[in-house]
């Protein structure tokens, strides 16, 4: 008798629970809220080849990236750099760390006595120059009126795969003594670089407007700096450096 009553009560409780659920008494599982996509800074490059003459160039681009622009009759150009998704997938092999301790090289070149707190998995792509279809190497010259005296001043576009702040100090071939702290946003960051004869400074910069001058590096004087191969890309002094 007791067993029969227990079964009857259990069945009644189950029927009641099912009835409540069918009437809206139970709560259906809620879908997980969509996470917003990480914000990023776009990279826009615009300027004028300075000096310029018709026939000097008709196309300009970064060497490794599929971004380019035609050059108009006055030397002007503009293009947008690949977004963060493309940089971390299509161009992932082109990214490299602030400093690779095994090879002694990173975004500041071949360096010694390095001190840095940069995350080991942080990946960057430094865009310090552009090239033309006629073989010119161009840099964003922030002092085009005086190219014979140091420092050589330029703007650079650096891609970062995340928001980060890091410090770096070291003695680097070509860029000499470097001591800087940089705060980068995910995406493209504009930095100001000044190359002296014994040290280099790298500081936060601002996105230039369409009047930014881009000066041919090969063939200029620049206080003798143009005689130094790979000055604009100091990490290339190590030919087998893998990004």
Residue, then its C-alpha position, 0 to 999 in steps of 0.5 A: x500500500x505504501x509503495x502504491x501511494x509513493x508512486x501515485x504522489x511522484x507521478x502527480x508531482x511530475x505531471x504538475x511540473x510538466x503542466x507548469x512548464x507548458x504554461x510558461x512556469x519554467x524558464x527557457x535557457x537564455x542565449x549567451x550575449x554576443x561579445x563586442x568585437x575588439x576595437x581597433x585603430x585604422x591605418x590611413x596613409x596619405x601624402x605627397x612624394x617630395x620632391x616630385x616630377x612626372x615619371x618619378x613614380x606611378x605606384x606606391x606601396x608597402x613591400x609586404x602588404x597588399x595595399x597600394x595607391x596610384x600616384x597622381x601627376x602632382x605626386x599625391x597618393x592615399x591608401x588604407x592599410x589592412x585591418x587587424x583581422x587581415x594582419x593577424x591571419x593573412x600576414x601573421x608570418x610577417x609580424x614579429x616581437x619587440x625583441x627576440x632574445x635568441x636572435x638578439x633582434x626585434x623592431x628596433x634592430x639588432x640590439x644588446x644590453x636589452x631591458x624590456x617588459x614587453x609581453x613575449x607573445x606581443x606581435x608587431x608590424x613596423x611600417x617605416x617606409x614605402x616603395x615605388x614602382x621605380x625603386x624609390x624608398x620613401x619615408x614620411x619626412x616631418x622636416x623636408x626643409x632641412x634634410x642635410x642635418x640630424x636628426x632625421x625625423x620621420x613618422x612610422x606606422x606600427x601595427x599591434x595585435x593588442x592594446x599594450x604598454x611596454x618599455x624598451x632600452x638597449x644599444x642597437x645597431x643603426x639606431x644606436x641607443x634606444x630608451x622608450x616607453x610606448x602605449x599602442x592600441x590594437x591596429x595601426x599606431x603613428x609614432x614619431x622617430x628621430x634618428x641622431x648620430x648616437x641615439x634614436x627617440x621614438x614617441x607617440x605621434x599623430x595621424x598626418x593629413x594629406x600634406x605629409x611629405x614622403x621623401x626618397x631616402x635613397x639618393x639623399x644626403x640626410x647627414x650621411x645616414x642614407x649610406x647606411x643600408x637598412x637604416x629604415x628597417x634595422x631588423x633586416x641587418x639579420x638576413x635570416x631573421x624570421x618574423 
